């Protein structure tokens, strides 16, 4: 697969994630407005979901791509996954109760993850010296990271002010 | 040596003067002897004074609402103001200035689940009305804001207590009487009766005059049996104040445009800078758009009166749709009375103008999709008298029985909506009772719900063009109920 095609696929995957959560958020907001209930809860949930889903995708893709194709393609893949959600993040923050600093910190952590996780994949490749084994190990490690993010999301759940 | 002592004494005196702080005295008394009902409005009477001239800030906090007033205090002058507030178990009144320590008073409000009967008698005769909780009052316990009468459900006043009321208390009492408040005046002299006769709303049925306490109780009991006039309440006109979807539709379009643009960018440009630039620019553009597309507030006024009544009661809702996270400061409409947050759980701050005795601005936090509303309630003079005669041939003869003409409106009778032509005083029109339309939009549904059995209502849209500071998207209706013949 060429680098351009890979960029496109990553960006499309990021857009699909953001689009699915945006559709769910706007739908639940419309229902909340129709029923006269608080729409900010939907926005807070959407922010949380955007964070969790991108952490999961990033952990699974970045480590694997880093192991398979190196650090730079890994970073590109990670950024392609997380960046398309920014407009939805801003809209959900505007409708929610989360502090701007919390949301900004979460995005910075995701950016740091997109830079750091491919290094883990690259390290695995150099450590194991076999591409196939590195890819499998990277994928397993990414899945473990994603699973731990889901399992412990209650601990770093962004509290409302 | 003595000269040095004298200079030192002078310096110390000057220093004492320089560091002298004004001392603020604060007293707060609730209306109705501290009684109210949950979700109703009451009033706190506040007295403030200072021994030195100072500018003080007064805060009255009840529930999640805060009323703030800036006051210029002068030595020897007591500033007195009556602040209408939402009833809460504890009301905190505090006053302070940069130069003076803050004074704070807690005012306890007893919230009764039972209806309240307020009794202002010069004698100590016990009064009991079944199902009511009785609150004994002196003249000073009566409020000066008509909105604070919402705290009680019935009132008995004798002549001495009535004559002890000041001008503002009398004004508030008369407004309450005009708004169909149940009031019995005991042993009123003929002059007072004549004054009160024309002021009672609901055809004067709510304002009663009794010669003894037993009569007063019987009158109140019999007045509880029928429904007292049209009970205007915002839940009843909920269909008008439902949030609209303009903001949601706009956000949907913004999101759709972004995803379309980002998909096109991903299809035609594969470089990382472009894939990063598109969402970054879109984020900035969305933030800018949210700030630019501020929707205007909307006002809905729903008023009701009985045919021939001199006053109509109204409920109004002013909605502020918001798009951005921030804080809004909006003017309170001066033409409408008793401004308060429609949602008691919504934190809101009101700026109170002590000289005019009313809130002037409201401040609250905003966010996307949030629709904060200010509710108003009050009454205004009206002159609409309609006489309807059902003829055996199935025709309705509608006559303007008042002294003032009315514009075109609609008549709702027999479950149908009829066009009501503009009629001058004394003019009449014939309406075919079966020729009406079976419309069921939000307006008709709300109006239909107000019709008494076999009765009818007339509905007019009110013109608000001449009213200053009214939001452009405002609507107002007047419903006049016509009892069954």
Interface residues (C-beta under 8 A of the other chain):
Chain A: X3 X4 X5 X7 X8 X10 X11 X12 X15 X18 X19 X22 X26 X29 X30 X33 X36 X39 X40 X43 X76 X79 X80 X83 X84 X85 X86 X87 X88 X89 X90 X91 X93 X94 X95 X96 X97 X100
Chain B: X242 X243 X245 X248 X251 X252 X254 X255 X258 X259 X262 X263 X265 X266 X267 X270 X271 X272 X275 X276 X279 X280 X282 X283 X286 X287 X290 X323 X324 X325 X367 X368 X369 X370
